[in-house]
Amino acid sequence: LYEIEKNIRICLKEKDRKIKPYRSKYSKWWLILPDYIDNAMEQEDRNTFLKEIKPKLKHTFNRIILLDPRGRRSSFEF
């Protein structure tokens, strides 16, 4: 989970910076990222992530979704 948290923090910072000039054009912003680190988190890891990591993530997105890049239609929204 450490690697996922670390990389999400990097992406949040970069994507927040990139959309800043366009922020006012839309009322909602979603960030959808392929999860190449874990592919699809196990339920136990998802629970740990939601409890321990999510509260520490500061961002301006309405939704963040991690997608399984293997095309299995698996996703994890937080």
N, CA, C and O atoms as a GROMACS GRO file, in nm:
protein
  312
    1LEU      N    1   0.081  -0.120   0.000
    1LEU     CA    2   0.000   0.000   0.000
    1LEU      C    3   0.086   0.127   0.000
    1LEU      O    4   0.042   0.232  -0.047
    2TYR      N    5   0.208   0.116   0.053
    2TYR     CA    6   0.296   0.233   0.058
    2TYR      C    7   0.323   0.287  -0.082
    2TYR      O    8   0.317   0.408  -0.104
    3GLU      N    9   0.352   0.199  -0.176
    3GLU     CA   10   0.381   0.243  -0.313
    3GLU      C   11   0.259   0.308  -0.378
    3GLU      O   12   0.273   0.407  -0.450
    4ILE      N   13   0.143   0.253  -0.353
    4ILE     CA   14   0.021   0.312  -0.409
    4ILE      C   15  -0.001   0.452  -0.352
    4ILE      O   16  -0.028   0.546  -0.426
    5GLU      N   17   0.012   0.464  -0.221
    5GLU     CA   18  -0.005   0.596  -0.158
    5GLU      C   19   0.096   0.696  -0.213
    5GLU      O   20   0.061   0.809  -0.247
    6LYS      N   21   0.221   0.654  -0.221
    6LYS     CA   22   0.327   0.742  -0.270
    6LYS      C   23   0.297   0.791  -0.412
    6LYS      O   24   0.310   0.910  -0.442
    7ASN      N   25   0.257   0.700  -0.498
    7ASN     CA   26   0.230   0.737  -0.636
    7ASN      C   27   0.102   0.817  -0.653
    7ASN      O   28   0.095   0.905  -0.739
    8ILE      N   29   0.002   0.789  -0.573
    8ILE     CA   30  -0.121   0.870  -0.578
    8ILE      C   31  -0.090   1.013  -0.536
    8ILE      O   32  -0.141   1.108  -0.596
    9ARG      N   33  -0.007   1.030  -0.435
    9ARG     CA   34   0.031   1.166  -0.393
    9ARG      C   35   0.101   1.241  -0.507
    9ARG      O   36   0.075   1.359  -0.529
   10ILE      N   37   0.188   1.173  -0.577
   10ILE     CA   38   0.258   1.235  -0.691
   10ILE      C   39   0.158   1.275  -0.799
   10ILE      O   40   0.163   1.386  -0.852
   11CYS      N   41   0.067   1.185  -0.831
   11CYS     CA   42  -0.034   1.212  -0.935
   11CYS      C   43  -0.127   1.326  -0.893
   11CYS      O   44  -0.160   1.412  -0.975
   12LEU      N   45  -0.170   1.326  -0.768
   12LEU     CA   46  -0.259   1.432  -0.720
   12LEU      C   47  -0.195   1.569  -0.736
   12LEU      O   48  -0.258   1.664  -0.783
   13LYS      N   49  -0.071   1.579  -0.696
   13LYS     CA   50  -0.001   1.707  -0.706
   13LYS      C   51   0.011   1.752  -0.851
   13LYS      O   52  -0.016   1.867  -0.884
   14GLU      N   53   0.052   1.660  -0.937
   14GLU     CA   54   0.070   1.692  -1.078
   14GLU      C   55  -0.063   1.726  -1.146
   14GLU      O   56  -0.072   1.824  -1.220
   15LYS      N   57  -0.165   1.646  -1.122
   15LYS     CA   58  -0.294   1.669  -1.188
   15LYS      C   59  -0.363   1.795  -1.136
   15LYS      O   60  -0.426   1.867  -1.213
   16ASP      N   61  -0.352   1.822  -1.007
   16ASP     CA   62  -0.407   1.947  -0.953
   16ASP      C   63  -0.344   2.068  -1.022
   16ASP      O   64  -0.413   2.164  -1.057
   17ARG      N   65  -0.214   2.061  -1.040
   17ARG     CA   66  -0.142   2.171  -1.106
   17ARG      C   67  -0.188   2.186  -1.251
   17ARG      O   68  -0.207   2.298  -1.299
   18LYS      N   69  -0.205   2.074  -1.320
   18LYS     CA   70  -0.242   2.079  -1.462
   18LYS      C   71  -0.384   2.132  -1.486
   18LYS      O   72  -0.409   2.200  -1.584
   19ILE      N   73  -0.475   2.100  -1.396
   19ILE     CA   74  -0.614   2.144  -1.419
   19ILE      C   75  -0.645   2.280  -1.358
   19ILE      O   76  -0.752   2.336  -1.381
   20LYS      N   77  -0.554   2.332  -1.281
   20LYS     CA   78  -0.579   2.459  -1.212
   20LYS      C   79  -0.635   2.568  -1.304
   20LYS      O   80  -0.731   2.635  -1.266
   21PRO      N   81  -0.578   2.589  -1.423
   21PRO     CA   82  -0.632   2.695  -1.511
   21PRO      C   83  -0.774   2.667  -1.561
   21PRO      O   84  -0.843   2.759  -1.605
   22TYR      N   85  -0.817   2.542  -1.554
   22TYR     CA   86  -0.948   2.503  -1.608
   22TYR      C   87  -1.049   2.470  -1.499
   22TYR      O   88  -1.164   2.437  -1.529
   23ARG      N   89  -1.009   2.478  -1.376
   23ARG     CA   90  -1.090   2.435  -1.262
   23ARG      C   91  -1.230   2.497  -1.265
   23ARG      O   92  -1.328   2.428  -1.238
   24SER      N   93  -1.241   2.623  -1.297
   24SER     CA   94  -1.370   2.692  -1.292
   24SER      C   95  -1.464   2.656  -1.409
   24SER      O   96  -1.583   2.689  -1.405
   25LYS      N   97  -1.413   2.589  -1.510
   25LYS     CA   98  -1.496   2.554  -1.625
   25LYS      C   99  -1.597   2.443  -1.594
   25LYS      O  100  -1.701   2.434  -1.659
   26TYR      N  101  -1.565   2.360  -1.495
   26TYR     CA  102  -1.651   2.246  -1.462
   26TYR      C  103  -1.673   2.240  -1.312
   26TYR      O  104  -1.586   2.278  -1.233
   27SER      N  105  -1.790   2.194  -1.273
   27SER     CA  106  -1.821   2.190  -1.130
   27SER      C  107  -1.766   2.065  -1.062
   27SER      O  108  -1.746   2.065  -0.940
   28LYS      N  109  -1.740   1.961  -1.138
   28LYS     CA  110  -1.688   1.837  -1.081
   28LYS      C  111  -1.568   1.788  -1.159
   28LYS      O  112  -1.561   1.799  -1.282
   29TRP      N  113  -1.473   1.735  -1.085
   29TRP     CA  114  -1.352   1.680  -1.145
   29TRP      C  115  -1.326   1.542  -1.089
   29TRP      O  116  -1.325   1.521  -0.968
   30TRP      N  117  -1.305   1.447  -1.180
   30TRP     CA  118  -1.271   1.311  -1.142
   30TRP      C  119  -1.127   1.284  -1.188
   30TRP      O  120  -1.083   1.334  -1.291
   31LEU      N  121  -1.058   1.205  -1.112
   31LEU     CA  122  -0.925   1.160  -1.150
   31LEU      C  123  -0.931   1.008  -1.161
   31LEU      O  124  -0.958   0.939  -1.062
   32ILE      N  125  -0.905   0.956  -1.280
   32ILE     CA  126  -0.908   0.812  -1.304
   32ILE      C  127  -0.767   0.768  -1.341
   32ILE      O  128  -0.709   0.818  -1.438
   33LEU      N  129  -0.713   0.675  -1.263
   33LEU     CA  130  -0.576   0.631  -1.280
   33LEU      C  131  -0.570   0.479  -1.299
   33LEU      O  132  -0.638   0.406  -1.227
   34PRO      N  133  -0.491   0.431  -1.395
   34PRO     CA  134  -0.470   0.286  -1.402
   34PRO      C  135  -0.379   0.243  -1.287
   34PRO      O  136  -0.280   0.310  -1.257
   35ASP      N  137  -0.412   0.134  -1.224
   35ASP     CA  138  -0.336   0.085  -1.110
   35ASP      C  139  -0.237  -0.021  -1.157
   35ASP      O  140  -0.266  -0.141  -1.154
   36TYR      N  141  -0.121   0.023  -1.201
   36TYR     CA  142  -0.017  -0.069  -1.248
   36TYR      C  143   0.066  -0.126  -1.133
   36TYR      O  144   0.149  -0.214  -1.155
   37ILE      N  145   0.044  -0.079  -1.013
   37ILE     CA  146   0.121  -0.127  -0.899
   37ILE      C  147   0.057  -0.252  -0.840
   37ILE      O  148   0.125  -0.352  -0.818
   38ASP      N  149  -0.072  -0.247  -0.815
   38ASP     CA  150  -0.141  -0.358  -0.750
   38ASP      C  151  -0.243  -0.425  -0.842
   38ASP      O  152  -0.294  -0.532  -0.810
   39ASN      N  153  -0.271  -0.364  -0.956
   39ASN     CA  154  -0.370  -0.408  -1.055
   39ASN      C  155  -0.513  -0.406  -1.002
   39ASN      O  156  -0.600  -0.343  -1.063
   40ALA      N  157  -0.539  -0.471  -0.894
   40ALA     CA  158  -0.672  -0.468  -0.832
   40ALA      C  159  -0.652  -0.505  -0.685
   40ALA      O  160  -0.620  -0.620  -0.654
   41MET      N  161  -0.669  -0.410  -0.598
   41MET     CA  162  -0.646  -0.434  -0.456
   41MET      C  163  -0.740  -0.539  -0.400
   41MET      O  164  -0.857  -0.547  -0.438
   42GLU      N  165  -0.687  -0.619  -0.312
   42GLU     CA  166  -0.771  -0.714  -0.237
   42GLU      C  167  -0.860  -0.633  -0.142
   42GLU      O  168  -0.826  -0.520  -0.106
   43GLN      N  169  -0.971  -0.692  -0.102
   43GLN     CA  170  -1.066  -0.621  -0.016
   43GLN      C  171  -1.002  -0.576   0.115
   43GLN      O  172  -1.031  -0.466   0.163
   44GLU      N  173  -0.918  -0.657   0.173
   44GLU     CA  174  -0.851  -0.620   0.298
   44GLU      C  175  -0.764  -0.495   0.279
   44GLU      O  176  -0.764  -0.406   0.364
   45ASP      N  177  -0.691  -0.489   0.167
   45ASP     CA  178  -0.610  -0.370   0.138
   45ASP      C  179  -0.698  -0.248   0.112
   45ASP      O  180  -0.663  -0.137   0.153
   46ARG      N  181  -0.810  -0.267   0.046
   46ARG     CA  182  -0.902  -0.156   0.022
   46ARG      C  183  -0.953  -0.099   0.154
   46ARG      O  184  -0.959   0.023   0.172
   47ASN      N  185  -0.989  -0.188   0.245
   47ASN     CA  186  -1.037  -0.143   0.376
   47ASN      C  187  -0.929  -0.066   0.451
   47ASN      O  188  -0.957   0.038   0.511
   48THR      N  189  -0.806  -0.116   0.447
   48THR     CA  190  -0.694  -0.047   0.512
   48THR      C  191  -0.670   0.088   0.446
   48THR      O  192  -0.648   0.188   0.515
   49PHE      N  193  -0.676   0.091   0.314
   49PHE     CA  194  -0.656   0.216   0.240
   49PHE      C  195  -0.760   0.319   0.282
   49PHE      O  196  -0.726   0.434   0.312
   50LEU      N  197  -0.886   0.279   0.282
   50LEU     CA  198  -0.995   0.372   0.317
   50LEU      C  199  -0.982   0.422   0.460
   50LEU      O  200  -1.013   0.538   0.489
   51LYS      N  201  -0.938   0.337   0.549
   51LYS     CA  202  -0.930   0.373   0.691
   51LYS      C  203  -0.805   0.454   0.724
   51LYS      O  204  -0.812   0.550   0.801
   52GLU      N  205  -0.691   0.416   0.667
   52GLU     CA  206  -0.564   0.475   0.709
   52GLU      C  207  -0.503   0.576   0.612
   52GLU      O  208  -0.438   0.671   0.654
   53ILE      N  209  -0.524   0.556   0.484
   53ILE     CA  210  -0.456   0.640   0.385
   53ILE      C  211  -0.547   0.751   0.331
   53ILE      O  212  -0.507   0.867   0.324
   54LYS      N  213  -0.667   0.714   0.293
   54LYS     CA  214  -0.759   0.813   0.234
   54LYS      C  215  -0.774   0.939   0.318
   54LYS      O  216  -0.769   1.049   0.263
   55PRO      N  217  -0.792   0.928   0.450
   55PRO     CA  218  -0.809   1.052   0.530
   55PRO      C  219  -0.689   1.146   0.525
   55PRO      O  220  -0.702   1.265   0.552
   56LYS      N  221  -0.572   1.094   0.492
   56LYS     CA  222  -0.452   1.177   0.487
   56LYS      C  223  -0.428   1.240   0.350
   56LYS      O  224  -0.342   1.327   0.337
   57LEU      N  225  -0.501   1.196   0.249
   57LEU     CA  226  -0.481   1.249   0.114
   57LEU      C  227  -0.557   1.380   0.096
   57LEU      O  228  -0.680   1.384   0.108
   58LYS      N  229  -0.486   1.484   0.068
   58LYS     CA  230  -0.546   1.615   0.044
   58LYS      C  231  -0.553   1.637  -0.108
   58LYS      O  232  -0.452   1.628  -0.178
   59HIS      N  233  -0.673   1.666  -0.156
   59HIS     CA  234  -0.689   1.687  -0.299
   59HIS      C  235  -0.816   1.765  -0.326
   59HIS      O  236  -0.895   1.790  -0.234
   60THR      N  237  -0.836   1.804  -0.451
   60THR     CA  238  -0.952   1.884  -0.489
   60THR      C  239  -1.046   1.809  -0.584
   60THR      O  240  -1.139   1.868  -0.638
   61PHE      N  241  -1.023   1.680  -0.603
   61PHE     CA  242  -1.106   1.602  -0.694
   61PHE      C  243  -1.232   1.553  -0.624
   61PHE      O  244  -1.231   1.524  -0.504
   62ASN      N  245  -1.342   1.545  -0.700
   62ASN     CA  246  -1.467   1.494  -0.644
   62ASN      C  247  -1.463   1.343  -0.629
   62ASN      O  248  -1.522   1.287  -0.536
   63ARG      N  249  -1.394   1.278  -0.719
   63ARG     CA  250  -1.378   1.133  -0.714
   63ARG      C  251  -1.240   1.096  -0.764
   63ARG      O  252  -1.182   1.161  -0.851
   64ILE      N  253  -1.188   0.989  -0.706
   64ILE     CA  254  -1.064   0.930  -0.756
   64ILE      C  255  -1.093   0.782  -0.774
   64ILE      O  256  -1.147   0.716  -0.686
   65ILE      N  257  -1.055   0.731  -0.891
   65ILE     CA  258  -1.083   0.592  -0.924
   65ILE      C  259  -0.955   0.526  -0.974
   65ILE      O  260  -0.887   0.579  -1.062
   66LEU      N  261  -0.923   0.411  -0.916
   66LEU     CA  262  -0.813   0.330  -0.964
   66LEU      C  263  -0.871   0.217  -1.048
   66LEU      O  264  -0.961   0.145  -1.004
   67LEU      N  265  -0.820   0.201  -1.170
   67LEU     CA  266  -0.869   0.098  -1.261
   67LEU      C  267  -0.768  -0.014  -1.275
   67LEU      O  268  -0.648   0.009  -1.277
   68ASP      N  269  -0.818  -0.135  -1.284
   68ASP     CA  270  -0.734  -0.250  -1.317
   68ASP      C  271  -0.696  -0.237  -1.465
   68ASP      O  272  -0.785  -0.241  -1.550
   69PRO      N  273  -0.569  -0.221  -1.498
   69PRO     CA  274  -0.528  -0.198  -1.636
   69PRO      C  275  -0.541  -0.322  -1.726
   69PRO      O  276  -0.521  -0.313  -1.847
   70ARG      N  277  -0.573  -0.436  -1.667
   70ARG     CA  278  -0.584  -0.559  -1.746
   70ARG      C  279  -0.720  -0.570  -1.815
   70ARG      O  280  -0.746  -0.669  -1.884
   71GLY      N  281  -0.806  -0.469  -1.796
   71GLY     CA  282  -0.936  -0.469  -1.863
   71GLY      C  283  -1.038  -0.559  -1.799
   71GLY      O  284  -1.131  -0.604  -1.866
   72ARG      N  285  -1.025  -0.586  -1.673
   72ARG     CA  286  -1.118  -0.675  -1.604
   72ARG      C  287  -1.236  -0.602  -1.544
   72ARG      O  288  -1.313  -0.659  -1.466
   73ARG      N  289  -1.252  -0.477  -1.579
   73ARG     CA  290  -1.362  -0.394  -1.529
   73ARG      C  291  -1.364  -0.385  -1.377
   73ARG      O  292  -1.469  -0.368  -1.316
   74SER      N  293  -1.248  -0.396  -1.320
   74SER     CA  294  -1.235  -0.383  -1.175
   74SER      C  295  -1.187  -0.243  -1.145
   74SER      O  296  -1.096  -0.192  -1.210
   75SER      N  297  -1.250  -0.180  -1.045
   75SER     CA  298  -1.208  -0.046  -1.007
   75SER      C  299  -1.223  -0.028  -0.858
   75SER      O  300  -1.293  -0.104  -0.790
   76PHE      N  301  -1.156   0.072  -0.808
   76PHE     CA  302  -1.161   0.106  -0.667
   76PHE      C  303  -1.178   0.256  -0.657
   76PHE      O  304  -1.088   0.332  -0.694
   77GLU      N  305  -1.291   0.299  -0.607
   77GLU     CA  306  -1.321   0.442  -0.596
   77GLU      C  307  -1.308   0.488  -0.451
   77GLU      O  308  -1.351   0.420  -0.358
   78PHE      N  309  -1.246   0.605  -0.436
   78PHE     CA  310  -1.234   0.662  -0.301
   78PHE      C  311  -1.240   0.812  -0.308
   78PHE      O  312  -1.231   0.879  -0.205
   0.00000   0.00000   0.00000
